[in-house]
Amino acid sequence: MELLGIVLSVPVAFVASVVYCFFLSKVVVPRDVLRRVLWFMSVGLLALFGVEVALLVTLGAVKSQAIMGPGFFAALYGVE
């Protein structure tokens, strides 16, 4: 059953990428302020992702959770 989910995720990801690129080209790119705001937000999220990866590589998941608190696993695994 997992294999079916993996196989079906490829075309869904392709369609989602096409829709996202269309949205960016028609809505975001023509608006300079929106483009800049989204760029800075993306850079910030990428930096936070880098910090997360660095914590996981250097300290491991358990120690990272001890430092960051219980919200770390919720953010890591998407659990609410």
Beta strands, then each sheet from edge to edge (+ up, - down):
end
